[in-house]
Amino acid sequence: MKLPDDRIRLQHIVEFAGRANSFTSGLTREEFNRDEVLQYACIHLLEMIGEAANEISDKTRGQFPDIPWLNMINMRNRLIHGYIDVNMDIVWMTIRDDLPPLIDQVRRIRLNK
C-alpha cells in the first residue's frame, strides 16, 4: 500500500543513505571487508532504501525522473532474493559513489513537496 504522503518515505531514503555513509565514513575498502557486521548493516540499509523507493507513489516518481527509483528497487530485490551471492564491490561502490548524490537529490525533492 502506498502512503498518501511520500515525504515520510523520502525522509527514510535520506536517513538510511546517511547512515550507510556515516557507518563507512573514513574507512578503506579493506577495513569494510574485515567488518562482517558492518557489511550486513549496510546491505540492510540498501534494502530499506529500495523498499522505501518502492513505496513512493508513481506520481512522485514521474515528477522526478532523474532519481534512480528503479535502480534502488532493483538493488533491493537483488539483495533480498540473491542474498547468498551479494557482490560486495557493488555494495561498496553504491555507498561511496551513489548515495551522496542521492541524498542531495532526495533532499531537494522534500523541499518541493
N, C-alpha and C positions, 0 to 999 in steps of 0.2 A: 504494500500500500504506500502510495506517495504521500508525503506530508504536504499540506496545503501551503506551508511556509518553508521554502527552500533555504532560508537563511540559517536554520539550525544545521542542516547538512553541510552547507558551505563552511560554517564555523567548524564543524567536525573535521572537514578536509584540512583546513588551515591548522587546526590544533594537532591532528595526528601527524601531518607532514612536519610541523615544527618540532614535535617530539622526536621523530626519526632523525632530523637534522641535529637536534640537541644531543641525542644519545651518541651520535657518531662524530660530533664536532671535535676536531683536533686529533682524531685517530688516523692512523695509517691503515691501509688495507690489511696488512699483516696483523695488526692489533685486532681489527674486526674479525679476521679469520680465526683468531685464537679464542674469541669470546662467543661460545655457542649460545649462551643465554641472550646476549645482545642480538645475535643473528635472528633468533626466534622472535624476539621482541620486535625487531624491525620488519620481519616478514608479516607479523600480525598487524602492525601499523599500516603496512601497504595493503593488506587485505581489507582493513577497516576503511581506508581511503577509497578503495574500489567499491565497497558496499555503499558508502555514503554517496559516491558519484552515481551509482546505480539508482539511488532513491531520489535524485534530483529530477524534477519534472521535465518532460520533453520540451515544454515551453521555455524554461530557463536554459536548457541545453541548446535549444535553437537560437536563443538570443545571444549566446556566447560560443560560437562555433570554433573559436581559436583555443578553447580549453580542450585538452585531450581526454574528453569524457570516456570515449570508447577504449582508449589505451588503459585508463585507470581500471575500468570494469574488466577488461580482458586480463590485465595483470592479476587482479583479484581472483578471477576464475582459474587462471593458470596456477597460482599459488595454492588455492584451495584444492583443486582437483588433481594437480600434478605435484602434490606435496612431497612425494618420495624422490623427486628429481628436480629440485629447485636449483637454478643456476645462480650462485651467489655473486658472480660477476655482474649479472643484470641487476640484482638487488642493490649491490653497492653503487653501481653507476646511476641507478634510478634515484637513490637517496642523495648522492652527491651532485648529480648533474640536472636532474629533472624536478626534484622537489622545490629547490629555492625559487625558480621562476614560477612554478605552480602556485606557491604560497602568495607571491605578489599578484598573480593574475586573479586568484580567487578573492583576495582582499579587495581588489578593485571592484569586483562584481558585488561583493557585500555592501560596499559603499553606495552602489547604484540601486540596490533593492530596497 
